[in-house]
Amino acid sequence: MNLFKPAFIGVAAAALAITACTSGKPVEETVSGLNPARFDSIVNNKKTALFTLKNSNGMEVCITNFGGRVVSLVVPDANGKPTDVVLGYDNLKQYTDSVNSPSDFGSSVGRYANRIGGGKLTVAGKTYQLPQNNFGHCLHGGPSGWMYQVYDAKQPNDSTLILTIVSPDGDNNFPGTVTAHTTYKVLSNNTLDITFDATTDKETVVNMTNHSYFNLNGDPSKEGTNMWLYLNADNYTPADSTYMTTGEILPVEGTPMDFRKAHALSETINDTSFEQIRNASGYDHNWCLNTYKDGKGDDTKVCAVLWSPTTKIGLSMYTNEPGVQVYTGNFQGTGVSCKHGIKYPKHVSVCLESQKYPDSPNKHNWPSPYLKPGEKYYSHVAYRFWTGDFSTDKKEGRTSKSITLLST
């Protein structure tokens, strides 16, 4: 029996031991209403499973080692009700059925997140032709990128999961054998902390990210454009009609790309008079973070905030990366039944993907994604969840509430 409700789970119900029967054995469901047995399988001769991380403050994160995916993420809303704030599926089959329901829900993306123009990559003077799986470009490492592979998993404690993948030389035509790790931690202050690291035996490019789709409203059957967004970014990288960066870095000032003062997505997301929004049917762009200066990112400072006026749940993001890709679920609305049978509508969610700028291998004046033998790739992103009102005091830039909460 599944007691999970799309909006909220009652506190009393969440405290109960919820069980399901699989093969005659009782299986305890997660707080988010997932049956872990439905993620037990064999993919590419490797075992898959569902791992549950938690803290003592009511936060629960469920992750499958297929693609290193966050399947559910439960945090209390302003009334203390457990709320699942990410999109996903109920079982492994839906994730692996890439023909009928392709998705990057919650995935650990590699070897190169986002797009490489024309699938062309030059490393150490040699040009490589990568798969062209998205409008003529290589997207998220190609059609069999890491989000469709099985990571080796170790869970040393209730709040930590370490995922490992070895990507051989020539994987999707990328050079070099890369050994990479994604480490998920649930911290006591309701933060999902993610670190990515990698080494290689031959020069290559690496750009890893997490691709969770956040809906902080607790009801993903409805679009999420009421959510407020703040971005600590003065500039962004415009893209053409194939979602490829043009090579320009433009100011957000005076455009619908300006989120330096937080506002509801609904205020600008449908402004089709602006070419960038018209081309993407919403937002699918990289912002150049102010927290990255002189070749170094400051992951102690807030780079983005997402907030729901419905649940009063806020998410504040930190990263050491130079950019964040904001994607507003423009390709949702396919009619496919997802987690708990819900069919997600267009603009239901917001992705906040820490990253090198898209197509950085071909934009040599941008932060470099290249990794050489003897070097170690390191990327960090943290999503801190909190509850409360979003300050509307113009003097405080309409972000003071979240930033104050983050420092306490």
N, C-alpha and C positions, 0 to 999 in steps of 0.2 A: 504494500500500500504506500502511496506517495502522498505525503501531507504537505508538500511544497506548494505555495501559492505564488503566482507570478509577481505580485506586488510585494507581499511581506509573508514571513512565517511567524505565527504566534509565538510569543516567548515561551509559553507553557509547552507548546508542541515541539519547539526546538530543544527543549530540555529533556524530552523523552527519548528513549532509545527506540529508533525507528528501524524496523526490520523488513526485509523482503525475503522471499523464498526462491532460491535458485538451486536446481538439481537436488532438492530435498534438504538443503542446508540453509539455515537462517543467515542472511547477509545484512549487516548494518548499513543503512543508507547514510549519506552525508547530510549535514545540515541543509545543504542546497537541494537535497532530494535526489541525488545521484546514487545509482546502484553500482558500486565498484566492479562487481562481477561482469558487467556489460562492457568493461574495458579490458578484460582479460582475453588476449588473443595472441596469434603468431603472425607477424608481418615481416616479410623478407627474412624468414628464419630466426627472428628475434622476438622475445616475449614483450608484450605490452601490458600495462597495468595503469591503475589510477592511484595516485598518491595524495594523501591529505596532510596539509600543513595547517597549524592553528596556533593561537595564543590564548591567554586567559581573559582577553577582553572581548571575546565573541567574534573574532575574525577567523575565517576558514577559507583556505585556498586549495582547490583540487586541481591537480596537474596530471596529465598523461605523458608518458615518455614517447608516445608517437608524436613527433614534431615538437616535443618539449612544450606542449600547449597548456595554457591556463584554461580549464574547462568551466570552473565556477569560482567566484570570489565573493564571499559573504562578509558584510560588515554591518554593524548596527546603524539604523537611521536615527533621526533626532529623538524619536520616541523609544529607542532601544530595540526596535524590531529588526531581526536579521534580514538583510536584503542582498540578493544576488545582483551584482552590478556589472557583470560581463556577459556577452553573448557566447553561445556555444551549442553543442549537441549533447544528447543523452547517452550516446554509446559510440564505441569505436567504429562500428560499421559506417556510420554517417560521415565520420572524418575520413575514412579510407576510400569511400565511394566518390572518388574525385570526378567521375563522369557525370553523376547526377547531382552532386552537391559539393562542388569544389569550394574550399574556403581556406582562409589563413587565420581563422578564429584562434586567438590566444597564442599563436605559435612563436617559437624561437627561430627566427629567420636567419639563414645563412646560405651560402658563403657570403653573398653580397645582397643585403636588404635594399629594396627599392630598385630603381632602373639603371641599366647601363645602356647608353645610346647605341642603337643598331646592333647590340650584342658584341660590339667591338672592344677588345681589351688589349692593350700593349703593356707587356711586362718585360723588363730587361732587354728592350729592343726587339722583342718578338711579338707579333700580333696573333691574337687568338680570336676565333669566331665562336661566340657563346650562343646558346639557344635563344631564339627570338620568339618568346612566348607571350609577348604583350605589345601589340601595336608595332611590331618590328623591333622591339627592344627586349633585353634580358631582364626579367622581373624576379626579384626574390630568389636569385640563385638558379633560376631555370625551372622547368616543369617537374623535375625530381629534386628540387632543393631540399634543404635540411628539414623544412617543416613537413615533409612527406617521408622522412626517415625515422627510424627508431633509435633513440638515444639510450645508452647504458645509464642506469639509474642507481644511485645510492642515497638512502635517507638516514643520515646519522642521528637525527633526533626528530621530535615532533614538529619542529619549525624550520627544518632545512632539507632541501633536495638538491643533489648535485647530479647534473646530466652531462654525459660525455659523448662526443661523436668524433669519429675519425673519417675524414673526407679524403679519399685517395687522389693522387695526382691524376688529372684528367677528368675529375668529377664534373659533369656538365661543361667539360672543356676548360675548366679553370686549372691553372698550373699549380703544382705543389701539393704534397700530402699535408693536410692541416689537422691538427688535434685541437678540438675546441671544447670548452666547458660552459654550461649555463648553470649558475647557482642561484636558486630561489631561496629567500629567507623571509619568514613572517616575523616582524619585530614586535616588541611589546607595545609600541605606540601606534599600532595598526598601520604599519608600513609594509608594503610588498617591495622588498629590496632585491634587485636582480643585478648580478655581475656576469659579464661575458669575458672569457679570455681565450687566447689561441696562440699556437706556435706553428711554424711551417718548416719544411726541409728545403723549400725552393721559394724564391720571391713570388709573391702573389698579392691579391687584394682581399681584405676581410672587412666586413661591415655588418655586424649583428644587431638585432633589435628584438623587442617583444611586440607582438601584433595583437594585443587585446583590444576588443571593442567594448568601450565603456558606455553603459546606460545607467546613470545614477538615479533615475526615476523609480526603478524597481518594477516597471511595467513595460517590457520591451515589445508589447503588442501595439504600442503607439509610438509615433515618431518622437525624437528627443530634442527637437530644436528649441524647446523651452530652456534647455541647459545653458548656463552662462560659461563663457570661455575667456580666460586671460592668458596672454602670451607676452613674455618678457623679450620682445623682439622688435627692433626698429626697421628691419629689412626682411625681405623674403626673396626666393628664387622663382621667378615666373616660369610657366611651362607652356608648351604649345598644345595643339589639339590632340597629340598622342601622349600627353602627360609627361613629356620629356622637357627637362630644364633647358632654357635657351642659352644659358651662360651668363645672363645678366643677374645682378643683385640690385633690387629696387627698394626704395623706401615704402613703408606701409602708410605713411602720412597721407591723409585725404582719400584713402581707398577703403573698400570693404575688408581689406586684409589687416586692418588696424585693430588689434585686440589689446592694446596697451592699457586701455581702460575696459574692464570686463563688461560684456553685454551678452544678452541672449543671442544664440545663433540665429534665431528667427528674424532678427533685425536686419541681417545682411545676406543670409544664405541663399535667398531667392532673387538677389539683385543681378538679373541676367543682362543688365546694361553694362556690367563689368565683364570684360572678355574672359578673365580667369575663372570666374564663377560659371559663366555660360559654358565654357569648354568642359569643365569638370562636373557640371550639374550639382555644384556645391563646392566644398573645399576638399582638395586633394593636393596639398602644397607643402613645401618645405619652408620653414621660417628659420632665419639666421639668429641664433640666440645671443642676447646681450651678455649672458653668463659665460660666453666663450671669448676669451681675449688673449692675444699674443700666443696663439697656439695651444692654449690650455683652457679647459672647461672647469668652472667652479660648481661642483655638485653639492655645495652647502647652501646655495641660493636657489630660490624658487624660479623655475623657468616657465611653468605653465600651471594654470589652475582650471579645473572643471567643477561646476557646482549645480546641484539640482534644487530649484525652489520647491519641489514637491516633497522630497524626503529630507531636505536640508543636509544631504551628504555632499561633502566636498572632497576633491582629489587634488593634491598638490604634488607637482612633479619636479624632480631634481635629476640632472645628468651632467656628466663630464663631456658630452658630445657637443659638436658645434651646431647641430640642427635638430629640429623636431618636425616630423611629417604629421600634419593634421588631416585625417581622413574622416569624412562625415557620413559614411555608409551610403554613398551615392548609388552603389550597385545592389543594395538590398531591395526588398520588395519583389523577390522572385517567386514567392508562393511556396517555397520549400518549408516544410515543418522542421523546426529546430528544437532546442531544449524545451522540455515539457509541452511539446506539440505546438509551440507558438510560431507563427509565421511573421518574421520580422519585416516591418515596412521600411521604405526608403527613409534615410536620414534618422534612423533609430538610435544611432550610437556615434561615438567619437573615438578614433584611434589617436594615440599620442606616442609616436614612434621616435625614440632617440636614434640619431644616425649621423653619419657623414652625409654631406649634401648628395642628392641623386646625381649619378653620372660623374662623380668626382674623379674616377680614373681618366676621364677625357677632358676634365677641366683642371688644368695643372696649377692654376692659381688658387684653387680651393683647398681646404684641409685634406691632407693626403690619406688615402685608405691603404697604402702599400705596406706590406709586412715582409721582412727579410728573415732568413735563418739567423738564429741567435737573439732575435727580438721577441717581445711578447705583446700581443694585442690585449688591451684592457679597456673595457667599456662598462659604465655603471649607470643604472637608472633606478630611481626609487619613486614609488607612488604612495604618498602618505594620505590616509583617509581620516576625515574629521567631520564633525557635525556643527551646525550653527548657521547664523545668518551671514549673508555676504554684505559687507559694508557698502553703502551707496554714497558715502561722503566723497565728493569730488576732490577735496583736498588730499584725501588719502589714496586717490587713484582707484577707488572701489576694489581694492585687493587687501586692505589692511587686516580684515578678519582672518583670512586664511593664513596670511604670512605670520600674524601674531600667534596663531595656534601652532604653526609649524615650529616656532622657536621655543615652545614651552613643553 
